[in-house]
């Protein structure tokens, strides 16, 4: 159940286009709140709220040095999503393989 809750937080955090944009920016390296807010057209208080959602989802981590808060991406959260998607793909591929085999095993009409 905890794993499902963690995935829910990650997917909720990524449900917003602005937050996904911040994650895309962070995939290039650490960034300050200002560097993350400007491309999204956000004011700093709004950006901080979005970053809090990303941090609660385990997608980003922050570090404060002096008055500057810097964010970095947490690759483990994205790996969890990748694992979840890969499991779904494997299950779908296995189902299609069974369907193909069933179709091969099904007797066809004569003359075909």
N, C-alpha and C positions, 0 to 999 in steps of 0.2 A: 504494500500500500504506500509506503514511503516513496518508493521509486515512482509510482504513478503521480504522487503529489509533486515530486521534484520535476517530472516532465511537464505537469500542468503549469508550474511556475515558469518554466523555460518557454513553453509555447505561448503563454499569456504575455510574457515579456517581449516576445518577438512578434506579437500580433499587430503592433503599431509600426507603421512605415517609418516614422521618425526614429524610433528606437532601432529598427533594422538598419537605417542609415548610419546611426552612431556605431553599431557593431561593424558595419562595412568599413567605416573610417578607422576603427580600432584594429581591424585586421591588418592595417598598414603599420601599426605601432602605437605606443602610448600617446594620449592626448589630454589636454586640459579641458575643463568644462567649457571654456570659451571656444576652443577649437572644435568641440563637438556640437555646440549650440549654433554657431554662425551658419554652417552649411544647411542646417535644417530650418533656418529662419526663426529660431526660438530665442526667447529671452532667457537669461541665466536661471531665474527661479523655476521656469518651466522645464528647462533642460535638466536641472537637478532632480526634479520629480521623476522624469523619465529615466535618468541614470539610477535612481533609487530602485525603480522597478527592475531594471536590468541587473542591479547588484543583488536584489532579493531573489532573482531568478538564478543567480550563480553564474551569470554570463560575463559580468565584468567585476573587477576589483578596483578599489581606489586607494590612493596613498596621498597623504597631505604632508607637504613640506613647506613650512612657513604659511603663507596665505594661499598657496597654489595647490589645488587638488588635481591629481593626475589619475587617469583611468587606463586600465589595461584589460585586454580580453582574457577570459578564462577558457582555454581550449577544452577543458574537461566537460563543460556543459554542452559544447557543440559536438563533442564525441558521443555524448549520451543520445543526442538527436540522431546522429549518424547511425548508431547502433540500433535505435528503435526503428528507423526507416529500413535498414538492412534486414532486420528480422521480418518486417512486413513483406519486403521484396522476396525474401527466401520463401516465405509461406505462399505467396502468390505464384511464384515459379513452380513450386512443388505441386500446387493445385493444377496449374496448366499442364505440367508433365503428366499428372494422373489423367487429365481430360484427354490428352493426346493418346495416351496408352489405351484408354477406354474406347476411343474412336477406332484405333487400330484393331482392337479385339472385337469390336461390334461387327457382326456378319453383314456384309454389304449385299445389295441386290445383284442378281445374276446378270452378267453382261457388262458389268462395270470393271 
